[in-house]
Amino acid sequence: MTSSSADPARVHLYDTTLRDGLGMEGLSLSVEDKIAIARRLDDIGVEYIEGGYPGSNPKDAEFFDRMRETPLRHAKLVAFGSTRRAGGDAATDPALTAVLAAGTPAVTLVGKASAAQVRDVLETTEEENLAMITDSVRLLVEQGREVIFDAEHFFDGFAADPQYSLATLRAAAGAGASAVALCDTNGGSMPEDVVRGVQEAARVVDRDIGIHVHNDADLAVANTLLAVQAGATQVQACLNGWGERCGNANIISVIANLQLKLGIDVVTDEQLERLTELSHFASELANLAPNPQQPYVGASAFAHKAGLHVAAITKSAGSYTHVDPAAVGNTERVLVSELSGRRNIVAKLDEQDAGLSLSDAEASALADDVKDREARGFQYESAEASFELLARRSLDGYVAPFGLEDFLIVERRRPTEVEDETEMQAEAMVKVRVGETLSQTAADGNGPVSALDAAVRRALLESFPDLDRVHLVDYKVRIINPDGGADAAVRVLIESSDGVHLWRTVGASTDVVEASWLALQDAYEYWIMRWGGI
């Protein structure tokens, strides 16, 4: 391992996926998605989790409200805001009021660290910008908040006017900031520039030095690691490298490199082994296909095609891998596979507290079943409820609480009261069996899935009246093989809640209604099995 000049005990992980990462084009997360990711980041050992900008939109404000109900167990939740307006008063500034109202133990404030940006963008004086930083940080510190100062455009500003950029750091530190994060906002800084800037910042400011790098020059992870070696003690990054334009530094790769290459223990070995799972979980929630070529955690990261490489690894595992794949929860493989055998199956069931004991043969058979289903479009990385049901159904003696024996859906387009406008309406008729009882019901909906859901719920409520507490929180559809055109297979991921618990299920088919039903069936069956008295 390469030695590092940084003190291993003082390199802090700061995740900004839920704020800066959501700047990525085409990416959107619901409040429930954000909460789920925050929980996973907390479990994986991240110390600071930036939840969003409470003063910018209702979704972020709701997120912070919801997080008060079930706070993080280990990490500090961080609200993001900006320094007061030029010529304004910190005590009445809307952005500062919003971050205080979020009630988080820590706040990150962004402020300009480039003299040119101050003049051309803020259209104020350099002296006023320093006052804005000082007043804003001091106000939050006096209110009992830990404050991290994000020095925006630091490296560009440092290249043009190093003394002023360093002065912004002094202003923040002097007002009580616990850390100053140096931002490569445009993402174009070269490694030597990052190293020089970090070294100078550490020389003039007696605070934790953070590094926040964008990936426009494809150097984000490398620059983050070099910053740590130059003295940075906090790394800011995003899951899977999400972020505006070309993205931010990838916290998955950063963690793996810090731990496995630089010998800096930022998480436990057990948490490190969950990086692959975390990466895929986030992608699935965001309705994005995981990048198979993503370093460390991609499906192809330790995969080999037939030829010399395969011949070598059959004789000596690891002949063509730079680290042990198991260290990050991945696997070396020849055949396409998302899971790596019975040990993964058993560990996942234990993690979910499923209470199942599988023999080696049963676990191996289940692993084969999972691989077969993944080849048909299923994906269990973030559909834990469907995975547990798959395991239960593989064992002798399991009896499903209900079964859908038949259904018919009729769709029609009809005119509305508004001239020249029409609406779609669907009606579903279903036959559902619970034990020896067969129920036939019908219901309308604003689409085929909605109608099917309403009809099945109506039938099940006769036997499981508490099921009325269950509602669909999120519904995602992804095309699995785009080359198939209209005949392409689809995967449906459903998130459900009863107001207390949250679970996810998956279905896949060439028919979107069938895929949706498979996910809905699992959603209801899981709740009945877990909390419905079965």
N, C-alpha and C positions, 0 to 999 in steps of 0.2 A: 504494500500500500504506500501511496505517496504521503509524505508528511505534510502537515499544514501549520502555518504560523498562527492560525486562529485557535483560541481556547475551545476545545470540544464542548465543554459544559456551557458555553455562552453563545452557541449558534442556535437562534430561535427560528422556528418555522412560522411563517405568517402567510395565510392563504387568503387571496383576494378573488377567488372564483366567483363568489356571489355578488360581486360588484364589478370589478374590472373585467373579469372573465366573460360577463354577460354582454360586453361590448362587441362580441363576435357577431358578425353578420349571420342572420338566420337562426340565432340561438335565443331561446326564451325558456324560462323556468317558472312554474307556478310557485305560489307560496309553499305549498306542500313539498314540492321538489326541493326548494331551497332549504327547508327544515330538514328533510331527509339527508341532503348532502352535508349540512352542518353537523348532523349527528355522526355521520361516517368520518368526517374530518376530525371530530373530537375523539372518536375511538382510535383513529390511526396515529394520534400523538401530536397533531398540530397545536401550537400554543396560542396563536391568535387567529381568529376567523372573522374576516371582514364581511359583514352581512349585507351591506348596501348603503345607499345614500338616503336616509329617511326624509330629507327635505326635498327630494326630487320627484317622488311618485308615490301613490297610495299603496302599491304592492310592497315596497320596502318598509313603509310605515307599519303595515299589517304584520310583516315578518317580525319586526322587533317587538310588537305587541304580543304576538303568539309565543315568541321565545321567552318572554317573561314567565309564562305558565310552566314551562319545562326547561329550565336553564341547562346550559352545557355542564357536563360533569368535570371536565378538566380544563378545556381551553377558555380563553377570554374572548367574549363576543365583542366585536369592534364596530362602531358606527363611523361612517365616513362623512366628512364635510369639508368645507373650505374656509379659509380665513375671512375675516370680516370684509365688507365692501370698502373700497377706497373712500375716505372721508366719512365713514359711518362710525357707529358705536357698537362695540363688541357685545355689550349687554343686551342690545335690542336687535342684533343682526338675525335675520330669519334662518340662515343656515346653521348658525351656532345654537339658536334656540331649538332647532329640530334635533340636532345630535344630543343635546342635553335631555330632551324629552324622550329619546330612545332608551335612556336609562342603562346604557352599557357601561361596564367598568373601564373600558378603554375607548378612546376616540382617535381616529387618524384625521389630521387636517392637511389638506393640500395647499401649498402656497408657491408662488413663483420664486425660482432660484436662478433666474436668468435676467440680467439687467435689460436686455433687448425685449424680452417678453413683458417685463414690467412697463416699459415705455410704449411698446407698440400694441400690446393686447389689453393690458389693464388701463393703459393711458393715464398713468399716474407717475409719481416720482419714485425714485429708488428709495428715498428716505421714508416715504409713506408706506411702501411695501414692507419695509422692515418693521414699521410700527404696526401694520396689520398683522404680521406674524406674531409679534410680541404680545399685543393686546389679546389676540384670539387664544393663543396657547395659555397665557396667564389666567384668563377667565375660566377655562375648562379645568386647569389645575386647581384653582381656588374652589371649584365645585367638586373636587375630589376625584376627578377623572385622570387616568393615565393617558398621556398625550404622545402620539407618534406624529412627527412632522414629515410629510411627503414633500421632498424638495423637487418640485416639477421642473423639467428641463435642466436638471442640474449639470449634466455632462456637457450639453451644448453651451450652457451659460459659463461653465468653468473654462471651456476652451477659449471663449471670447473675453471673459472678464473674471478670472479666478478669484480675485479678492472679494468681488461682490457676491458671488455664489457662496463662498465660505462665510461671508457676513450673514447671509440668511440662516445658515446653520447655527451660527453663534446666537442669533436672535432667538431662535426656537429653543436652544439649549438653555440660554439665560433666563427664559421665561418659565422653564420647568419641564420641557419635553423630556421624556425618558429615552427617546430614540429619534434619530434623524435618518430618513430613508432617501438615498440618492436615486433619482429616477432618470433612466434613459428613456424619456417619454417618446421620442421619435424612433427609437430602436435602431439607430444607425451608428452607435459608438463602437470603435474598435477596441479590442482587448487591452492594448496598452493605455488607452485613454481611461478606461474603467479602472484599471489598477492604479494609475496616477491619481485619479480623483478620490478613490477610496483612501489611499494612503494619506493624502493631504487632509481629507475630512477627519480621519482618525487622529491626525496630529493636532488639529486645532479645536476639536470638540471632545470633551470627556463624557461621551454618551454612547449607547449602542449605535452602531452604524448599520443601517439597512441598505439593501440593494433591491431595486425594482426595475426590471429590464424587459423591454419589448423585443420582439423577434424579427423586426423588419430586415435585418441583415443576416438572419439565421444564426445568430450568435448568442441568443438569450441564455441558454443553459450554460454555455461555456463562460460567458461573461459573469454569470452569477457565481460559478465556482471560483473563477479568478478573483472576484471581489472578496469571497470568503478567505481565500489564501492571502489576500492583501490586507485583511483585518476586519472585514465586515462581520457583524455578529448577529444580523437578522436577515433572512432571505424572504422576499415577497414573491409569490408565484401563484399560478392557477392550475387547476386540474386539467390534464391533457393538453396544456399549452393554449387553452382558450384565451380569447382577448381580442381587442380591436385590431383591425387590419390583419397583420400576420400573427397576432397572438402575443401572449406573455411567456415568460419562462415557464416551463412545464414542471410543476411541483413534484410530479411522479418521478421524473428523471433526476431532478435536483436531489430529492431524498435518497434515491438509490446511489447516485454518484457520491454524495457526501458520506454516506455510510460505507459503501463497498469499495470506493476508489480513494477517498481521502481519509478514511478511518475515523470520521467524526460521527459519533453515535447520537443522532437526532431523534431516533425512535428505537423501540425495542426490536429484537429479532422477530418476535411474533407479529408486531405491527408491520414490519418490513415485508413479511410474507403475504400480507393482505393488499399490497399495492396493485396487483393485477385485478383483483376483485373490485377494489375501489374505482379503478380507472374504467372498467366495463360498466359498473353500476352507474357512474355519472353519465356515461355515454347513452346508456339505455334510457335514463330519466330524461335526458335532453333530446331523445328521439334521433340520435345520431348513430350511424354505424361506427363501431370501434375501429380505429385505424390499425389494420393488421401489422403494419410496419412500424408501429410506435416502439421505440427502444424499451427494453426491459419487460413491458407488459403486453405488447402486441401478440396476436396469435402467431405471427411469423417471426417473432423476435429470436426464437431459438429453434426454428423449423428448417428442415433440410430436404431438398429434392433428391431423387435417386442419383447415384453416381458415387464419386470418390468420397464426398462428405458422409453419405449414409454408410458406406462401407467402413469408414473410420469410426463413426460413433457406435456402430454395432460391436466394435472391438474395444473401444475406450470411450465411454460416455464423457462428453465435455470436450472432445477433441476440437470442436469448432464453436465453442461458446466462450465468451470472455469472463462470465461469472456463472455460478451455479444458478440455473433458472429457478430452482425451488426457493432460493433466498428471497425472491420477490413474488412468489406464488405462481410462477409460470412453469412451463415444462418444455423440455427438449423433445422434439417429435419428428416423425416422418409423415404420418397420416394426419389429416386435418382433424383437430379435436379442440374443443373449448375446455374440457375437463380432463384431468390427467389420471383417472383411475379410481380405484376403490378408496384410497386414503382421502382423496378430496371429497368423495361422497360422504364418508363417515365424519370427517371434520366439519363439513357444511351442516349436516344434520345435528351434530353436537352444538355448533354455533347457534343454530336456530332453536335449540332446546326442544327438539321434536319428541324426545323421549322414545326413540326407536333404537333397537339393537339389531344390527344386520350382521349376518355371518359374512365371511370373506367371499363366499360364492354369491350371496345375495347382493353384496355391494358391487362386485364385479359385473353382475348381470345388470344392475341398475345403471352403472357407468356406461355399459354398452347401449342401453336403452336411451340414455341421455344423448349420446353421440349420434345415434340413429335419428332421434327427433331433431337435433340441431341441424342435421343434414337436410331435414324437411322444413326448416325455418324457425323452429322453436328456439328460444334463448332464455336461459334460466339465471343469468348473472344477477338480475335485479327482480326476478319473479320468484321470490323465495316461497310464496304460498303454493304456487304450481309445482315447484320442485318437491316440497314436502308431500304434497298429494301424490305425486308420481311415485315417491318412495313408499307411501302407505299402500297404494294400489298394487304395488309389486309383491306385497306380502300376502300369504294365505290368511284368510279370515277377515280381510277388510271388506266391509259392505258400505257402498255409497248410500248416503241418506236419502237421495232422490235420483230419478233418472228422467231425462226428456225422451219420450218415446216417439213423438211425432210433432211437427209444427208446419204451419202454412202461413206465408206472409203475402199479403196483397198490397201493392202500392198503387197510388193513383195521384194524378195531378188535377187539381180542381181550381176554378176561379175563386178569387176573394172578392170582398166588397169593394176593393179598390179597382178601378177600371184598368184593364190590360195587365193585371197582375195575377199570378197563380201561386199556389202553394202545394208542396208535396205532403201527403199524408199516408201513413201505413197502418195496416191492421194485421195483428198476429193472432193466430189460433193455435193453441198448444195442448198437448196431452202429457201430463207430468205424473209419474208414479212415485208415491212415498209408501214404502212397505207394500201392503196389499191394496192400497187405495189408489185408484186412477182418477185424476181430476182433469177436466177439460175446461179451459178458460180462454177468453179472448180479451184483447186490449188494443187501444189505438196508441200511436206515437207519431212523432214528427219525422220518423225515419224507420227503416226496418229493424235496426238494432234497438232503438228506443221502444218500439212496439213489442218486440220479442222479450226484452227485459221486463216490461210492465206486465205482460201476460204470465211469464214464469213466476214473477214475484207474487202475483195475485194467487196463483195456485199454491205456492209454498207457504204463504201466510196462514193458510188453513191449518197446517201442521206445525209451523214455526212462527208464531205471532211476533216474537221479538225481532224477526228479520226486518221489520219495518224501520229499524234503527240503521240498517245498512244502506249506504248510498254511494254512488260512483263519484269519486273525487277527480279522476283524470282518465282520459282515453286517448291513446296514441296509436296511429296506424303507420307502419313502415313497409314500403315495397322491398321485398327481399331480392328479387332478381329483375332489375329494371329492363333488361333486354327482352323479357317476356311480353312486354307491351301490355295489352288489356288482359292477357292470360297470366300475368305475373302473380307469384305467390305473395301473400302479405302476412305480416306479423302484427298482432294487436296486443298492446300492453295496457292493462286496466289497473287503476289504483282505487282501492275501496276503503271505506272507513265506517265504523259504527259510532263515531264520536269519541271513542277511547283508543281503539286500536287502528292501525293502518297496515294494509297488506297489498301485495301486487301479484297479479296473475297474467299468464300469457297464453295466446292461442295463435295457431298458424294454419293457413290453408290457401288454396287458390281462390276461395270464395270468402269475401270479407265478412259476410254474415256468419258463416260457419266459424271463421277465426274468432270473431267477436263472441259467438256463443261459447266456444271452448274456454275463453278467458272469463266470461261471465259465470259459466258453470263452476269453474274452479273458485271464483270469488265467493259464491254462495256456499259451496260445499266446504270450503276452508273455514268460513265463519261458523257454520253449523257444527263442524267437527271440533273446532277449538272452543267456541263460546256459546254454542246453541244448545248445550245439554246432551249432545251425543257422545 
